[in-house]
């Protein structure tokens, strides 16, 4: 697969893989994720669009369950044929969803 080859090549650049993994290291090693669970999650009070690929092998669809309890103005779009990188799997659909959401939001806030 050309996409996998591309990401593998990018990860092999000096320092790239370290940068890619530091986010996860900080959450685990520094206790960021556990600390946040302890203090709770503040509600996000901004219009938010989530575009989720249902074939994502890294993140389960169940991560969407209850998300509306944390985001006051949430729009979720699920893409049946997309995986983790929805913008690569369905670029036209993702672009259309983002543009449509932005246009609807602009009309609501004008």
N, C-alpha and C positions, 0 to 999 in steps of 0.2 A: 504494500500500500504506500503510495507516494506521501500521503499525509503523515503516516507513522515514521517514514524515513526522514521527512523534513523535521519533525519534532525530535527525533533521535539525534540528527545532525546538530540541531540547535542546542540540545542538552550537552553535547560533547564539547562545545566551546568552553575555553578556560573560564572557570568561575560561574558558568551558567547554571549548572545543576545545583550548586550550593545556593544560589539565589532563589531558585525554584523551590527548594526544600525548606528554606529558612522560615517561611510562614508556618509550616506545619511543626517544625522544631520548636518555635517560640510558643505555639499553642500548647504543646505537650511538655517540653522541658521547663519552661518558665511558669507553668501553671496557669497560663492565661485563660484557657477554656474552663478549667475547674473553678478558678476565681470568678469568672463571669457567671457561671452557673450559680455560685453561692450568693453573689450580690444581685442577681437577676438581670433581666434584659429590659431596658427601657423601650417603651413603644416608639415606633418610628411614625412620626406624624407628617410624612411627606408622601405624595402620590408615588407609588412604587410599581414597576413592571418586572415580573419574573417570567422568563421564557425558559421552559424546562424540557429537555429531551428525555423522552420516556425510555430510551435505550441506553441511558447513562449507566455505565458499569462502575463508576466511582461513587455516585450519590443516588440513594434510593428515592423513589417517588414519595415515600412516606415522609421525607423531609418537608414536604409541602403541607402535611397535616398540621392544622393548628396555626399555620403561619399568619393567618388573618387575625389572630389574637395578639400579634406583635406589630402589625402594620395596619394603621387605621384606614388607608385608602390603597388597597391591594388589587392588582390585576395579575392573574396567573394565566399564561398561555402554555399549553403542553403540546409538544410536537411528537407525534407517534413514531416517526422514522429517524429522529435525531438522537444522538448520543450526548456525551459530555460537552462537545464543542459544537453547539447548535449553529453558530454562525458559519462554520465550515460545512456542516451537513445540509443545512437548508438556508443558504444565504439570502435568497430572494424572499422567502417567507419571514425570516427574522427581520429583514429590513422593512418589509411591509408592516409587520406587527409593531415595530418601534415607531415608524412614521405615523401610523394610524393612532397609536397611543398618545404620541406627542401632540398630534392635531386635536384629538379629543380633549386632552388636558388643557391645551391652550384655550380652547373654547370655554372650558369650565372656569378658568381663572381670569378671563378678560373682563 
